[in-house]
């Protein structure tokens, strides 16, 4: 207690409030620039990018409003710059996509700019975007069958792309030679430069106004603040060690039986610390689904943060209260070069976050989350082909975000509908059908919410989305790596499991064939992709769900009256001519009384 | 003749009257939620009394009333809009639920997914499909439309929104749907997507269409009641209603497009500011009781956003004057979290119980309490003495925060004051930096009663050279009505790009826009001399997804030719560079849609010129002095207090000082000099 008083008296509350506010404004400004001026639809429409500020000694300062998978271990991305370069200077910008140098996976290209205040290096501004292509032998950036880095396309292992605030033409030329549709790549890169440089300017303005010493004092106070908030949140949890295992779907030829992923979480409320032990997991596999160190570290932190007060700052101070134990050569640890990690941001990563977040549910209600929907089915396919709509023909390649997997239930709330996956924090945007149809030669015949496809519980996982799309006249290739066709997300504390993904092809004659989960399919005109996303698990027994909520679910078509009756024990009546159904109180009471007698 | 601006706010209805001699005065009367027309008539009666005229006599002398209404905003906020049914393209019934994926905080799962504006069981799918080029892929299912209309009627729907994919490119299906509805259910109000909001992105078009439909009955009834009440009270002049893009429209046009009236009151504040400071970059900062609203003007153009939010998770869909609102007002509550970080707002003590110093039972420290403790606000002269504040209660509340932070009372009060300043600065930066404006090169013009206590501190933190506090600051929106123009906008989608410009298609679209704008000006009886048209396109680089608005001058011929195409692309590069800091001059520019605004200029005298810096100043006597703390370090200093009402033209006051006006208090910091112009406005130079 004495310690805490000293800390509280040790900083200026005004400076802390003001400067933390300013740091968040700067990251918002960075994000706006990347979003609005990039070219890839994954970035501009779906928000698959993140920006952050770190101290020059690699501590997270501010990474709010970003995708958790991108930023939670961003400290690993700047560290190699100072390890590898003895001559970092003002005006430099370093570009990297190497998962062996703190990157998440090679499609996430990261720009790091050092910020000097009066000649002293103080910060890194970092912009990380998911690029559409990396020049691999096949037109996709994520593939379960890319077994090594040699199959993934370009690796940029922390290279100086700018010095004295100017692009180095040689490295730009090198990238443009190797990457498909490289004008798009360059537009996206420039947006990252714009964001990182703008943040540099803003930090320098801040330094000029408050002085370097005040800024330095702020950083320390801000880290202490993060640590205090995290410790307070952890102190409120019960002590104990809890384990949860999820299973990644089989990947034929890579992991035929699927892969169990286990998180062992030890909560130490007195020490204000949580240990996530990931060492008891399989070794790396011969495929593209191994995690990078950044992803494994990040997943451990993310699963814990999802269980703590969301308003605490996700900075180095709070992250330091979470210890993630990794093992060399482990599929969720430090990968052994040169194994493939192209799929590291999803798949195994999502299963790992689920395992960590669900371990907390072992504490019983109201703790923990159910498992969230896993991803990357054909709803998010990387499409490529020829666009001949304007007469001239040009090629295209980009990722769709037509549907998103859906969120897990927690105590007190149903799952979030536009969730995407555990790694994303629900910040991705959903494509507008009209923008996709304007940009690519496709027609989206259907995109909507499914009926009876969710993890049912006292609180429901969110329902799945489904859709149908097709190329207009020319053949189109669709690549995806769908984890969730076999093992749907589990529910917790009596909640039902979510529903699996559907990836199918509808032929011209209307018949449908199921497609493999990890796959690249070519469609001809008249053929269609049919998808359904994975839905998150439920929390608590569905028979305990508020009957009025069940009636509302029927009204909005998320379940039908039969499921209301059979699963939730709620009888609803559709009034003559009306559109809102009402709960039949007596029948519901009878149904639910029966269920407690063990009938169900 | 008198000219009158009326703005209905949450608490007060403001009325600014311009006399036949050209003087402006402001009167206020309480707003009357539930029947806003009553408060509207009341404030006109107060105005008549002010001039010693009978009500009918006064109204007979009024040539025009410009009205910023809150009736549509209020209906949306209180969810008292018409029960609305939506017809959507088959296969796409969840546009309003899925949205573009609503924004959430990445780490928060303990929240409910927001309900759609139109419930799913009042959404009906209809067969038929148009593609992105306007080709019909599948004919409209008239049977579906009839079934939907019948179901809506049976379900007690009061208005119908129709929003089909690609209708803004080829509206034939929507037009046919409207005709069928009229056959099935004559007279039911209908809004069509391609008319309400002809832009790509089905969510934005559909939400705007649904909002428009849901407002039809309420706006229609309100405008009818208002015109009826005015006519029977003896008003024979012209009534104009403010729209959300910073202009005003005749009542019939608002009835035809009610969404245009949403959040239209606050859009008049930047109109007033643009009048006061024409042709330059301006930030309009308005701090009220619960929120701080900020708008911006770039080179005389009021910034418009396509992403205005109407609820936490729903957009308006339609472009609207960009007014950003943050929970930072006089009533914002200060609190300390479990890590020891001070926060101010967004929770507000509101008007009741209000700040602790109101003595109405509130015990939480608010920004107003901090300002009382600091000595900036005189508890005996709040709103000119209309409300008496209790200093002891303010001190008690602030002491609680001081205890949690383990600092002194004055330090805590200053921390609250300064944190609030920085929340507002964040809002100013959001709108300026994201739109490529430099606040340092901009003039800040204040509105609202509470801004005067904070503007000096904000100006200093932002490094601004100058700001302006208008005499009519507390009624800025109502005043804006008096100096606004009639504006009516039409949009056409005629896609083209710079490498293969479709001259015929674009020029046909521009011709069509000119015809529609001319028709509007004709039916609104706008004289030829006061007519102008403004033209802009929404453009982007190839493969970008987000368009930016680029104003350009239409050639005399009314058509774009090879000769002037390059000026269009250059204008695009310039705006792109300004907004995002980069431009790619070699890249292909895509022209997505074209906008034309019909303008009927209001005849107005030019605003007072700012006093020349360095000109001779009269230095008036202070009415007294008091102890004020205005800087970190817990020191209060005795500084002079001036009575604003008695300051002569040309008066100059050096900070530190406090100037007390009837409806606002202006704090000047050391090094600042305020000069009074001919209208009684303050122009403050910062050192």
Interface residues (C-beta under 8 A of the other chain):
Chain A: X5 X7 X8 X9 X13 X14 X16 X17 X18 X20 X21 X22 X24 X25 X28 X29 X32 X33 X35 X36 X37 X38 X39 X40 X41 X44 X45 X64 X65 X66 X67 X68 X183 X184 X187 X190 X191 X193 X194 X197 X198 X209 X225 X226 X228 X229 X232 X305 X306 X308 X310 X311 X312 X314 X369 X389 X390 X404 X407 X408 X410 X412 X413 X414 X415 X416 X417 X418 X424 X425 X426 X427 X428 X429 X430 X432 X433 X434 X435 X437 X438 X439 X443 X444 X445 X446 X447 X448 X449 X462 X465 X468 X472 X555 X556 X557 X577 X578 X579 X580
Chain B: X91 X92 X93 X94 X97 X98 X99 X100 X101 X102 X103 X104 X105 X106 X107 X108 X109 X110 X111 X112 X113 X119 X120 X121 X122 X129 X131 X132 X133 X137 X151 X154 X155 X165 X166 X200 X201 X202 X203 X337 X338 X339 X340 X341 X342 X343 X405 X406 X407 X414 X415 X418 X419 X422 X423 X426 X429 X430 X433 X434 X461 X463 X500 X541 X542 X543 X544 X545 X546 X576 X579 X580 X581 X582 X584 X587 X632
